[in-house]
Amino acid sequence: MSTLKYIFFISLIIFVSLFAAKNMHTVEVHFFDGSSPDQTIKVPAMVLVSCAFGFGFLLAWFFELISQFKLKADLREKKKMIGKLEKELSRLNSSSDVSVESDNPTSLSNN
């Protein structure tokens, strides 16, 4: 599955790079901030597309990283719970073995 994911990402990067390379003309980007009515900068379309793609990639990576941290924390919590339950099970098994031996008249202590 990871190989397929890498092939997909590499082909996506190639596609975006080819698209950006074909659109080398300069475009105007308009910003609106509260103090001035309009602010404009001129950038090549390739830079704009590449920056948008990079920003989207970083944003998706960040959210994936957060979900992985949540899953790892959940896994740690589950492992702790399993450990507690295993200890309790072994304690209950050992206490039930002791009570069975004391009730059994053929135990070795009677000989």
Order of alpha helices (4+ residues) and beta strands (2+ residues): alpha-beta-beta-alpha
